[in-house]
Amino acid sequence: MKYKARDFLLLKDVDNVLVTCRNFLAGEYVDIDGESVSVDQDTPAGYKIARFEIENGELIVKCGMTIGECTKKTAKGSQLHIHNMDSLYIASHLKGGARYG
């Protein structure tokens, strides 16, 4: 699957999210896997958008790893962030080189 280099980054083939490489405006149409979809809200560079429709309770996979759980059905092309996902990161992740959490 190819994406415009300036639009998205697919980190691993198993990921169900894409990382934005530029800012997107709500209502902007983008091509995801050959389908034209509308971005649901303003989305800054570096944020996640759904590569596929993601159901409530489905795990969010980024860089081949589970990073969260979807808390409401999310359409393809929609932003994924704290408003529609719960983080599954563990409290022992490092922040500034020190134990965090």
TORKELUM-792312 format. One line per field, with one value per residue: residue number from 0; residue in three letters; z, y, x of N, C-alpha, C in turn. Coordinates in steps of 0.02 Angstrom, whole numbers, plus 50000, padded with zeros to 5 digits. Example, Ala and Ser with C-alpha at 12.3 -4.5 7.8 and 13.67 -1.06 7.14 Angstrom:
<pts>
seq: 0:1 $
type: ALA:SER $
nw: 50390:50354 $
nv: 49716:49888 $
nu: 50660:50642 $
caw: 50390:50357 $
cav: 49775:49947 $
cau: 50615:50684 $
cw: 50390:50394 $
cv: 49835:50002 $
cu: 50660:50645 $
</pts>
This chain:
<pts>
seq: 0:1:2:3:4:5:6:7:8:9:10:11:12:13:14:15:16:17:18:19:20:21:22:23:24:25:26:27:28:29:30:31:32:33:34:35:36:37:38:39:40:41:42:43:44:45:46:47:48:49:50:51:52:53:54:55:56:57:58:59:60:61:62:63:64:65:66:67:68:69:70:71:72:73:74:75:76:77:78:79:80:81:82:83:84:85:86:87:88:89:90:91:92:93:94:95:96:97:98:99:100 $
type: MET:LYS:TYR:LYS:ALA:ARG:ASP:PHE:LEU:LEU:LEU:LYS:ASP:VAL:ASP:ASN:VAL:LEU:VAL:THR:CYS:ARG:ASN:PHE:LEU:ALA:GLY:GLU:TYR:VAL:ASP:ILE:ASP:GLY:GLU:SER:VAL:SER:VAL:ASP:GLN:ASP:THR:PRO:ALA:GLY:TYR:LYS:ILE:ALA:ARG:PHE:GLU:ILE:GLU:ASN:GLY:GLU:LEU:ILE:VAL:LYS:CYS:GLY:MET:THR:ILE:GLY:GLU:CYS:THR:LYS:LYS:THR:ALA:LYS:GLY:SER:GLN:LEU:HIS:ILE:HIS:ASN:MET:ASP:SER:LEU:TYR:ILE:ALA:SER:HIS:LEU:LYS:GLY:GLY:ALA:ARG:TYR:GLY $
nw: 50000:49954:50005:49988:50012:50076:50148:50239:50355:50359:50480:50510:50421:50486:50559:50611:50603:50531:50526:50525:50412:50389:50421:50425:50367:50430:50337:50225:50085:50071:50006:50050:50042:49909:49919:49928:50064:50190:50303:50473:50568:50608:50600:50668:50608:50642:50716:50739:50617:50573:50483:50436:50461:50633:50765:50918:51062:50992:50971:50957:50844:50821:50744:50744:50871:51009:51063:51119:51154:51061:51097:51042:50893:50750:50604:50447:50410:50511:50652:50783:50952:51121:51137:51081:51110:51229:51314:51319:51365:51478:51649:51676:51574:51506:51545:51504:51537:51663:51782:51757:51819 $
nv: 49941:50105:50271:50447:50522:50644:50650:50538:50416:50249:50142:50005:49860:49793:49890:49983:50115:50272:50387:50559:50667:50797:50945:50927:50983:50991:50905:50895:50798:50641:50511:50348:50193:50184:50234:50377:50479:50582:50691:50700:50802:50948:50902:50889:50877:50725:50663:50526:50441:50343:50199:50105:50072:50073:49980:50004:49957:49887:49852:49973:49983:50028:50049:49913:49874:49859:50002:50060:50064:50073:50183:50217:50188:50220:50307:50269:50370:50459:50555:50486:50496:50557:50577:50472:50354:50244:50245:50114:50110:50068:50114:50119:50173:50273:50442:50579:50508:50455:50347:50339:50369 $
nu: 50042:50030:50065:50052:50205:50212:50097:50058:50125:50156:50197:50214:50159:50054:49989:49844:49829:49881:50016:50012:50096:50090:49992:49816:49658:49491:49370:49446:49492:49572:49678:49666:49726:49678:49551:49450:49434:49359:49439:49399:49416:49517:49684:49839:50011:50097:50000:49883:49783:49640:49671:49587:49410:49377:49320:49225:49312:49408:49581:49713:49841:50005:50159:50174:50139:50025:49946:49837:49659:49513:49379:49260:49166:49261:49283:49364:49502:49479:49534:49631:49641:49647:49511:49442:49505:49583:49735:49853:49978:50107:50139:50275:50350:50483:50522:50608:50722:50706:50622:50449:50286 $
caw: 50000:49949:50026:49970:50065:50113:50184:50293:50364:50384:50514:50500:50382:50530:50593:50589:50602:50492:50559:50478:50399:50380:50450:50384:50387:50431:50273:50171:50059:50065:49978:50094:50009:49848:49934:49948:50126:50219:50371:50514:50607:50598:50627:50660:50589:50696:50748:50708:50588:50562:50416:50422:50513:50694:50808:50990:51095:50952:50990:50912:50832:50790:50744:50758:50942:51036:51102:51151:51138:51034:51143:51003:50823:50718:50531:50410:50399:50570:50700:50843:51005:51186:51135:51057:51127:51294:51308:51353:51384:51548:51689:51684:51517:51528:51528:51522:51562:51731:51787:51757:51837 $
cav: 50000:50166:50334:50504:50531:50706:50645:50489:50368:50184:50119:49932:49836:49770:49947:50006:50188:50305:50447:50615:50700:50868:50965:50916:51022:50954:50904:50883:50729:50608:50444:50295:50127:50191:50261:50447:50488:50649:50697:50722:50863:50972:50853:50912:50829:50682:50630:50463:50435:50273:50171:50067:50085:50039:49970:50014:49900:49861:49876:50019:49957:50076:50023:49842:49862:49885:50064:50083:50032:50121:50190:50225:50172:50274:50298:50274:50439:50499:50562:50445:50531:50542:50582:50410:50295:50241:50223:50052:50115:50051:50170:50118:50204:50324:50512:50616:50464:50432:50306:50382:50334 $
cau: 50000:50071:50035:50093:50255:50200:50034:50054:50178:50136:50257:50217:50102:50000:49958:49778:49832:49933:50041:50008:50160:50075:49927:49756:49599:49427:49336:49495:49491:49637:49675:49691:49719:49639:49484:49450:49397:49362:49466:49342:49431:49585:49730:49908:50064:50119:49943:49860:49717:49621:49685:49526:49360:49397:49261:49232:49343:49462:49647:49747:49908:50051:50228:50169:50125:49963:49958:49776:49595:49464:49323:49199:49176:49298:49284:49426:49522:49466:49588:49630:49676:49617:49437:49411:49545:49616:49804:49872:50048:50116:50164:50348:50385:50530:50510:50668:50774:50691:50561:50390:50225 $
cw: 50000:49971:50002:50027:50106:50156:50247:50296:50393:50414:50506:50463:50424:50565:50566:50593:50555:50532:50507:50473:50386:50415:50401:50411:50385:50363:50214:50149:50049:50036:50027:50061:49948:49858:49957:50009:50153:50290:50415:50554:50591:50635:50615:50635:50651:50732:50709:50676:50574:50490:50391:50471:50574:50741:50880:51021:51056:50974:50936:50906:50793:50797:50763:50830:50963:51079:51138:51129:51116:51080:51108:50930:50788:50644:50503:50396:50458:50617:50759:50895:51070:51187:51112:51066:51198:51283:51346:51368:51459:51584:51693:51623:51542:51503:51551:51553:51632:51731:51795:51777:51905 $
cv: 50062:50226:50389:50518:50594:50703:50601:50446:50304:50152:50043:49911:49815:49828:49963:50082:50211:50367:50503:50649:50775:50883:50952:50958:50978:50960:50893:50810:50703:50539:50395:50229:50131:50217:50334:50455:50558:50646:50729:50786:50885:50924:50875:50856:50790:50646:50566:50472:50361:50252:50132:50091:50043:50038:49987:49950:49869:49892:49921:49995:50009:50048:49948:49824:49891:49945:50088:50042:50085:50123:50207:50212:50232:50260:50302:50348:50485:50500:50515:50480:50518:50546:50517:50348:50301:50213:50158:50051:50098:50109:50172:50146:50260:50393:50550:50573:50437:50389:50352:50341:50310 $
cu: 50044:50031:50081:50140:50241:50137:50037:50117:50146:50198:50268:50154:50043:49963:49889:49772:49888:49954:50041:50077:50151:50009:49872:49699:49537:49394:49382:49491:49561:49626:49707:49674:49672:49569:49491:49405:49408:49391:49412:49353:49502:49632:49802:49955:50085:50063:49925:49792:49704:49635:49625:49473:49380:49337:49277:49260:49400:49529:49676:49819:49948:50122:50228:50153:50058:49978:49895:49716:49546:49403:49258:49216:49207:49305:49355:49441:49510:49526:49577:49673:49637:49541:49404:49455:49572:49686:49814:49946:50054:50150:50240:50385:50429:50510:50571:50722:50761:50629:50501:50330:50228 $
</pts>
